[in-house]
Amino acid sequence: MKTLETERLILSKWHPRRDAKDLFEYAKGPNVGPNAGWAPHESIADSKMRIKKVFLKSGIWKISLKGEGKAIGSIGFENDLRRVDMKSKELGYSLSEEYWGRGIMTEAAREVLRYAFEELKLDVVSIVTTPDNRRSLRVIEKLGFIYEGTLRAGQMTYDGKIKDTMCFSMLRREWEFRRSFQSEQA
Ligand SMILES: CC(C)(COP(=O)(O)OP(=O)(O)OC[C@H]1O[C@@H](n2cnc3c(N)ncnc32)[C@H](O)[C@@H]1OP(=O)(O)O)[C@@H](O)C(=O)NCCC(=O)NCCS
């Protein structure tokens, strides 16, 4: 997978042995995984298994601050199961709580969206979240996604709670418009 770079961040491939400890450190708590729909990790071995079975399989990037090797978050795509017949992907992300509120995920996601439209030539990128995830909703808004609607009782969380799913998307032409607008501002 291609390593991506932003002003403050490096997005690179996960390494099961080297990165499992860092992942476990932030994924064991109650606020990261559950907000993203997955259970807190139980051990370093559990984190290592998820790097192998989830991150590497789907091509999910590790997020690190430049100059530091530590894994502080993840970002990447899954297949958009509502749009199987086109060049589409669904974005997902999570970040160590220690680093919240510094604009890190918005910065990472902007570069991943650039990669998606410019290099993967996708037609549409979607993202979903739950109404209670105010932070992610704000990131989605800052990125410029368009709200499509809410699937009532759209998902069951890992611990059996049923939640609504708020759906957003960005079309290629919308991304191109934002890009031309931003380069005019620069
Ligand atoms: C969602 C998440 C990735 C955000 O990462 P981040 O780097 O903190 O995001 P940013 O700093 O780029 O933006 C967060 C925004 O939310 C705002 N925010 C923080 N707490 C908030 C709250 N309680 N209500 C509303 N907005 C809030 C911040 O002020 C910021 O907006 P601003 O730039 O206008 O000030 C991170 O909180 C996380 O990993 N959460 C757990 C996993 C998760 O929810 N994943 C997404 C699943 S859809």
The ligand as a MOL file (V3000), in Angstrom:
LIG
                    3D

  0  0  0     0  0            999 V3000
M  V30 BEGIN CTAB
M  V30 COUNTS 48 50 0 0 0
M  V30 BEGIN ATOM
M  V30 1 C -13.8970 10.8700 15.8370 0
M  V30 2 C -12.3920 11.0810 15.9860 0
M  V30 3 C -11.6480 10.2650 14.9590 0
M  V30 4 C -12.0780 12.5600 15.8040 0
M  V30 5 O -10.6810 12.7580 15.7160 0
M  V30 6 P -10.0070 14.1800 16.0420 0
M  V30 7 O -8.6200 14.1820 15.5220 0
M  V30 8 O -10.2090 14.4980 17.4810 0
M  V30 9 O -10.9180 15.1340 15.1590 0
M  V30 10 P -10.6410 16.6700 14.8370 0
M  V30 11 O -9.7790 17.2620 15.9250 0
M  V30 12 O -10.1650 16.7490 13.4280 0
M  V30 13 O -12.1090 17.2790 14.9030 0
M  V30 14 C -12.9320 17.0470 16.0370 0
M  V30 15 C -13.9950 18.1260 16.0780 0
M  V30 16 O -15.0140 17.7450 16.9970 0
M  V30 17 C -15.2560 18.8210 17.8930 0
M  V30 18 N -15.7440 18.2440 19.1290 0
M  V30 19 C -15.0550 17.7160 20.1510 0
M  V30 20 N -15.9020 17.3020 21.1050 0
M  V30 21 C -17.1450 17.5500 20.6670 0
M  V30 22 C -18.4390 17.3580 21.2020 0
M  V30 23 N -18.6330 16.7600 22.3780 0
M  V30 24 N -19.5220 17.7550 20.4570 0
M  V30 25 C -19.3640 18.3320 19.2520 0
M  V30 26 N -18.1210 18.5440 18.6830 0
M  V30 27 C -17.0450 18.1630 19.4030 0
M  V30 28 C -13.9060 19.4800 18.0260 0
M  V30 29 O -14.0290 20.7900 18.5540 0
M  V30 30 C -13.4480 19.4580 16.5600 0
M  V30 31 O -14.0910 20.4610 15.7810 0
M  V30 32 P -13.4230 21.9110 15.4890 0
M  V30 33 O -12.1850 21.6460 14.6760 0
M  V30 34 O -14.4620 22.6490 14.7800 0
M  V30 35 O -13.0530 22.5010 16.8290 0
M  V30 36 C -11.9300 10.6310 17.4180 0
M  V30 37 O -12.6630 11.3520 18.3710 0
M  V30 38 C -12.0920 9.1500 17.6430 0
M  V30 39 O -11.2100 8.3500 17.3160 0
M  V30 40 N -13.2360 8.7420 18.2290 0
M  V30 41 C -13.4730 7.3300 18.5330 0
M  V30 42 C -13.6190 6.4570 17.2930 0
M  V30 43 C -14.6980 6.9930 16.3480 0
M  V30 44 O -15.6570 7.5980 16.7880 0
M  V30 45 N -14.5160 6.7600 15.0570 0
M  V30 46 C -15.4330 7.2230 14.0510 0
M  V30 47 C -16.5330 6.2830 13.8290 0
M  V30 48 S -17.7040 6.9270 12.6500 0
M  V30 END ATOM
M  V30 BEGIN BOND
M  V30 1 1 1 2
M  V30 2 1 2 3
M  V30 3 1 2 4
M  V30 4 1 2 36
M  V30 5 1 4 5
M  V30 6 1 5 6
M  V30 7 2 6 7
M  V30 8 1 6 8
M  V30 9 1 6 9
M  V30 10 1 9 10
M  V30 11 2 10 11
M  V30 12 1 10 12
M  V30 13 1 10 13
M  V30 14 1 13 14
M  V30 15 1 14 15
M  V30 16 1 15 16
M  V30 17 1 15 30
M  V30 18 1 16 17
M  V30 19 1 17 18
M  V30 20 1 17 28
M  V30 21 1 18 19
M  V30 22 1 18 27
M  V30 23 2 19 20
M  V30 24 1 20 21
M  V30 25 1 21 22
M  V30 26 2 21 27
M  V30 27 1 22 23
M  V30 28 2 22 24
M  V30 29 1 24 25
M  V30 30 2 25 26
M  V30 31 1 26 27
M  V30 32 1 28 29
M  V30 33 1 28 30
M  V30 34 1 30 31
M  V30 35 1 31 32
M  V30 36 2 32 33
M  V30 37 1 32 34
M  V30 38 1 32 35
M  V30 39 1 36 37
M  V30 40 1 36 38
M  V30 41 2 38 39
M  V30 42 1 38 40
M  V30 43 1 40 41
M  V30 44 1 41 42
M  V30 45 1 42 43
M  V30 46 2 43 44
M  V30 47 1 43 45
M  V30 48 1 45 46
M  V30 49 1 46 47
M  V30 50 1 47 48
M  V30 END BOND
M  V30 END CTAB
M  END
